Amino acid sequence: MRVMFCASGGFGELTQGLAVARYLRKKKDVVSFISRDDSLLELIKAEGFSSHKVNSPDESIKLINGFDADFVFMCNSKTAYIGKSATLTKKPANAMVCCLDSNWLFLNDKRTCRENCNFTSPDFLDRIYIVFPDNIYKANLQENGGHYKIIPFFKKRIIAPGFIPGGIRISKKERDKFRKKYGIAKGDKLVFLYFGQRYKKIKPYFEKVANDIFCELNKKGKVWLMTKHKFNITAPWYMHLKKLFKDEREFETAIDAADLVIQHHGMGTLPKCIRQQTPVLCYVPPLKKELPYYIHLETYEVKPFVKMGVCKMVAYDNYLLAKESIKELLYNKELIENMKCNQKLHFSNGEKGCYDDLKNLLRKKKKNTKIKSK
């Protein structure tokens, strides 16, 4: 197979694309990337993939055709289709178009909403890969008691193969080496925090929580807060990393080595926590009930994960619940073990399922081509 990835949006979207690309590379398929974002291109090159800078969707089409792609992957369908980072706005001549997305991305669609259609989906998608398992995807559909309603046009194109990224297996030796490198003793607790692009929005809310709860916890024993984000904190338990990590493996080692991960709603990070069976607390925006039903909020996306017991969530402004949740997820042994058991139960790796479906789509295409040629 020959597969071209359109990388756009943020690091989370690229993380999902890289996970599939690595699997394809293992299978000896030919992979390349295009993007309009220099920072994403740097990360792609660091992974050893071929990549090209494009300045317009028309340039993308020329590169895709020249590459003779069997598939084009939009990571994700919205950021690659609309806005300043748009890399693909029409279907290439010979390639099938796939995307990696969360289910909410097919809600605000010009076919169903009457205003504020900020999340318009391209109508030329051949396959949509939802980046988590089928049970979580289905649990969040309106007909099953969830929030989202997806129209048949998109629904029939959807497959939920498992978590993408499916994560990296981290050894005990790697975990112990990581903790030793950063001076985290055997009895110490490590909290790893990553808010991604939501850092500036969450910062004013989390800063007070951090100063209060970590000062309180450190009176009983050493509890470290490790993050690349800059907070107004001068305490000895605050470990500010000037750069995050050199690669995906080191990032995931931090998650595995942590006793607790505090993150935004990001679907690039949450699967890694579930894979490593690390307790996790997701920060989400406050719920605005006055908004129309079809408006997406991160709360709705994280809710089924909470129901399945693989994480907890807290609204940005809920100071008391944040403090209580951090304390529980560090010291409530029963809660911690239940969450780890649920994470193990609900985890499944999605890259293989995605790959198998691609092979099947390609077989069908070649078969149909032969029939037409006759």
N, C-alpha and C positions, 0 to 999 in steps of 0.2 A: 504493500500500500504506500501511497504517497500522500502525506497529510500536511496541510498548511494551517498554522494557528494564527488567528487575528487576536493579538493581545492588546487589551485596553482596560480602562478603569483604574483599579488599584492593585496592590500586591496580592490581595485575596483572590481576585479573578485570575491573576497570573499563576498563583499557587495551584489552582485547580487545573489550568491548562498544562503546566509543567508536569503534574502528576500523570496525566494521560500520555504526554509526550515521552516521559521516561519509560513507561511501559511499552510504548510502540518501539522505542529505540532498542529495548531488550529483545523484542521480536524481530529485529533487523529491518523494520520498516523505515522509510525515508521521511524525515521530519524537518520542517523549517518554520520560522516565525516571521510575521510582519507586525510592525507597531509604529505608531506616531509618537510614542513616548520614549525619550532617551533613557530615562531611569529604568524603565522596564526592559529595554534592550540590553542594558548593562547586566541585569540579572540573568537574562536569557543567555547571553554570551558566556557568563560565568559558569553556566550549566553545560557549556560545550555544544550548544545547538546553533545551527545556521540561522541567521536572522538578517532582516533588511528593514531599513527605515523607509517609511512611506509618508507622503505629505498630503495625500488625498485618497478617497475611495477609488478613483479611476486608476491611480498608480497601483493600488492593491489588485485590481482586476488583471492588469497587465502582468504582474508578478505571479499571480495564481495561475494564469493561463500558461505563462512561460515555464512554470514549475511542473505543469501537467498534473495538477493535484487530483486525486480521487475524492478526497474530502477536504472541506474547509471547516475549521472549528472556530466559532465565535466565542470568545471568553470575556465577558458574557454577551448574550444577544443584544442587550440594551446599550451597553457602553460601546460595543463595536458597531452599533447601528445608528445611534443618535449622538448629538453633542460634538464637542471639540475633538474628542478622541475617536470619532467614527472612522472605521477602517473598511467597512463593507456595507454598501447601501443597495446593492442589487445582486442577483444571483449570477455567479460565473457560468460560462457556457457549458462546461462539461463536468464540473465537480458537484458532488452532493454537499449540502451545507448542514452542519450540525452545530449545536451549542451546548455549553455547560452552564446551568442555571439553577436557581432556587425556584420553587413553585410560584411564589408571589409575583415573579416577573411577567406572568401571563395574565395578570388581573386587569390593570389599567390599559385596556386595549381599545383602539378606535372603534371596534365593532360593538363594544358593550358600554363604554362610559360616555357621558355627554359633555363632560368638561374636565379640565386638568389632566389631559391624557399625556402625562410626562413619561410614561413607561411603554410607549408604543413598541410592539414586537414586530419584527420583520415577518412578512407572510411567505417568504421563500425558504423557510426552514424545513429540511427533510426529516431531521431527527433532533429531539430535545432530550438531553441527559440531565435529569434532576440529580443534584450532587449529594443525595443521601438515600438511605434504603427505602424500599417500597412501602414498608409499614409506616414510616414517618411521613412520607409524602401523602399517603392516603388518609392518615389520621388528621391531616390539616385541610382536607377538602370539606366544603360546606355540607355535602350530603352525608358525611361521616361525623358531623359535629364540630368540624374545624372552621376556619375563617374564610378560606378561599374557594372561589368558584371559577373554574377554568372552562372556557367554551370548547365544544367538540373539535373545532378546527385545530386547536393546539393540543388538546388532550389526547387525540389519537396518535400524535407524533411523540408522545412522552414515554420514556423508559426511566425507571429509577433503579440503577444497578447496584447501589451501595454507596458508601462514603467515598467521595472524590475531593480531596486527596485521601487515600486509604492509610496514609502514614508510613513511617519507617520503623522497623524493628530496632529498638535500642537495647543494648546489652547492659547487664548490671555493672560490668567493668567500665563502660562508657559513662554511665550515670554516676558511679563513685568518683571517677576521674574528674568529671565536671564539677561536682560538689567540692572536691579537694582543691581544684584550681581556683575557685572563688572563696575559699576559706570557710566553707559551711561545715561545721563539725557534725558528728554522727547524731547527736541529740537535738541539733538545731532544726527549726522549721523554715522552709523556703517557700515564699509566695512569689510567683512569677506573674508579672502584669504586662498585658499588651492590648492597647486600645486602637491600634492601627490609625486610620485617618480620622477616627472619632475622638482622638486624644484631646484636642482643644475644646470640644464640646463637653466632654466628661470631666476634664481637669478641675474646674472650680467646685464641682460636687464631690469628687473623690478626695481632693486635697485635705479637707477637714476630717473626713472619715479616716484617712490614713494616719494623720497626726494623732488623732485620738485613740483609735483602736490599736495601732502598733505600739504606741507608748505604753498603753495598758498591758498588752500581751508581753512586752519585753521586760516587765517587772517580774514575770514568772519564769521566763526562759528566753533564749535567743530566737527571735522570729525575724527573718530577713525579708525585705521587699526589694526584688530585683526587677528593673525595667530600663528601657532606653528613654522613656519619657522624662522630661524635666519637670519636677515638682518643687514647690517652695518648702523643702524639707532639708534639715541639716543634721538629723539624728543619725547615730552610728549604724542603725539597722537599715538605712536607706542605701541601696546599691545602685547607683546610676551608671548605666553602660553608655558610653559615648556613641558606639555603634551597636547595632543589635547583635548579629552574629554573621560569620563569613558565609554560611550556606544553610540550606534547609535542614540538614542533619543536626547541626549544632543548635538550631532553633528548637527542633523537636527533642533533642537531648535535654534542653532546659525545661521543657514541659514534663518530660519523664522524670527528671530529677526533683521537680517541685512537689511540695505537699499540697499546694493549692494553686490553681491558675485563675486570675481575674482578667476577664477579657470583655471586649465589646460583643456585639451579636455575631461577629464574623464567622461565616461558614468555611473559611480557610483554616481557622484555628480550632474551632470546636471539634471537628472530627479527630484532630490530632490528640486532643485531651481525652476523648472517648477511647481512641486506640490505645493510648498509654495508660488508661484507667487512672487518670489524675482528677481529683475533685475539681469542679469548675463553677465559677460564679460569673454569669453574663450580665453586664450593664446594658440596659435598654432605655430608650426615651420614655417619659411618662405617657400613659395612655390618654389620648384625647378623644373622649367619647362623642364629642360634637361633630367629629369628622364623618363623612358619608361612609357607608359600609365598605365600598370598594377601595378606599385609600389604604395603602400598605403601611403598616408600622412594624418595626423590628420585634415588638412584643409578640405579635401574632405568629411570626416565624419561629421564635424560640419556644413558644408555649408547648407544642407537642413534645419537645425534648424534655421540658420540665415535667410534663405528665408521665413520661416514661422513666423519670427518675435518674436521667444521665447528667443533669446539671441543675443548678438553681439560677434564678434571675432576680434582678432588683432594678427598679426605676432609678434614673440618675439622681433624682431629688429625695429618695427615701433613705435618709441618713440613718435612722434607727435600724431598719431592716438590713441595711448594708453591714453595719457593725455586728449585728446578731448573726448574720449569715457567714461572715468571715470567721467569727469565733467558732461557730458550729462546725464549719467545714475543715477547721484545723484540729478541733479537740473532741467532737462528738463521734466516738468510735463506731457506734451503731449506724449513724447517718453516713459516715465515710464508707463503711463496708458495704452498705446497701447501694450507694451510688456506684461504687466500683463494680459490684455484681451486675447492676443494671447496664453499665457501660459495656461490660463483657458480653452480656446477653444480646444487646442491640447493635453491636458493632458488626459491620461487614465491609469488606474491601470492594470498592466499585470499579477499579481500573480493568480488571479481567472481564467483568460483565459488559463494560463499555466496548472493549476490544472485540469480544466475541460477536457483539451486535454489529459492529462495523464490518467485520468479515462477512457476516450474513447479508448485510445490505449490499456489499460489493459483489457477492456471488449472484444475488438477484438481479443486480444491474447488468452484469455481464450476460446472464442468461436471457434477459429481455432484449438486450442488444443483438444477440445472435438470432433470436426469433424474428426481430424486425428486419434484419439483414437478409433473411431468407425470403 
